[in-house]
Amino acid sequence: MSREKNPESTPTPKRAPRRKAAAAAAPVVQPPFVDPQQRAALIARAAYFRAMQRGFGPGHEMADWLAAEAEVDAELLQGATRPTSG
């Protein structure tokens, strides 16, 4: 038994659920541009003070540098997200 199509009823295409607009997401904050040499100098200074706090013991240079890098980047980003008074 074959099924006959009813010419009076047209099938409606199924739609996927709508995605939320990307504009509704929080805006991406771009940190202010800092000269790479200036950023490296800030990191080196912060790493120096970290090493000084632990008595300049050897073997922690990379950890000091990476922690200083994260600290400097966080401060630069935080400065970019602070409201400016004007």
Secondary structure, DSSP 8 states (H G I E B T S, - for coil): ------TT-------------GGGS----------HHHHHHHHHHHHHHHHHHTTT-TT-HHHHHHHHHHHHHHHHHHHHHS----
